[in-house]
Amino acid sequence: IAVAEKQHEKRYNDLVANIEASRVFKREEKVVWRCRNCGYLHEGTEAPDTCPACDHPQAHFELLGENY
């Protein structure tokens, strides 16, 4: 359990750093953003303000992860 909690703390601290640096929906290099509502994919340095496919707000975008 201690190992899992250490990883949770690291993820939380990384997220806080991203929020403080306004990097949650912005990156320096092009990445692929995925709408968690409809699956729309957008390539760019920032997630769109709203999803052009389903009109959900930027908060529904996440970085596309290919961990399979």
C-alpha positions as CSV (number, residue, x, y, z in Angstrom):
1,I,0.0,0.0,0.0
2,A,2.9,2.4,0.7
3,V,4.2,2.0,-2.8
4,A,0.8,2.8,-4.3
5,E,0.4,5.8,-2.0
6,K,3.8,7.1,-3.0
7,Q,2.7,6.9,-6.7
8,H,-0.6,8.7,-5.9
9,E,1.4,11.5,-4.1
10,K,3.6,11.9,-7.2
11,R,0.7,12.1,-9.6
12,Y,-1.1,14.6,-7.4
13,N,2.0,16.8,-7.1
14,D,2.5,16.6,-10.9
15,L,-1.1,17.7,-11.4
16,V,-0.8,20.6,-9.0
17,A,2.4,21.7,-10.8
18,N,0.5,21.6,-14.2
19,I,-2.4,23.6,-12.7
20,E,-0.1,26.2,-11.3
21,A,1.8,26.6,-14.6
22,S,-1.5,26.6,-16.7
23,R,-0.3,23.4,-18.5
24,V,-3.5,21.3,-17.9
25,F,-4.9,22.1,-21.4
26,K,-1.7,23.5,-23.0
27,R,1.6,21.9,-24.1
28,E,4.7,23.4,-25.7
29,E,4.7,20.8,-28.5
30,K,1.8,19.4,-30.6
31,V,0.0,16.5,-28.9
32,V,-3.3,14.7,-29.5
33,W,-6.2,15.7,-27.3
34,R,-9.2,13.4,-26.9
35,C,-12.7,14.5,-25.9
36,R,-13.8,12.1,-23.1
37,N,-17.4,12.6,-24.1
38,C,-17.4,11.6,-27.8
39,G,-13.9,10.6,-28.6
40,Y,-13.1,13.5,-31.0
41,L,-9.4,13.8,-31.6
42,H,-7.6,17.2,-31.9
43,E,-3.9,17.7,-32.7
44,G,-2.4,20.9,-31.4
45,T,-0.6,22.6,-28.6
46,E,-3.9,23.4,-26.8
47,A,-7.2,21.6,-26.3
48,P,-10.1,23.3,-28.0
49,D,-12.3,25.6,-25.9
50,T,-15.2,23.4,-26.9
51,C,-15.4,20.1,-28.7
52,P,-16.4,20.8,-32.4
53,A,-18.2,17.4,-32.5
54,C,-20.3,17.4,-29.3
55,D,-19.9,21.0,-28.0
56,H,-18.6,19.9,-24.6
57,P,-16.3,22.3,-22.8
58,Q,-12.5,22.1,-22.8
59,A,-12.6,20.4,-19.4
60,H,-13.7,17.2,-21.2
61,F,-10.4,16.9,-23.1
62,E,-7.4,14.8,-22.0
63,L,-4.1,13.8,-23.6
64,L,-4.5,10.8,-25.8
65,G,-2.8,7.9,-24.1
66,E,-1.8,4.8,-26.0
67,N,-1.2,2.4,-23.1
68,Y,-2.3,-0.9,-24.4
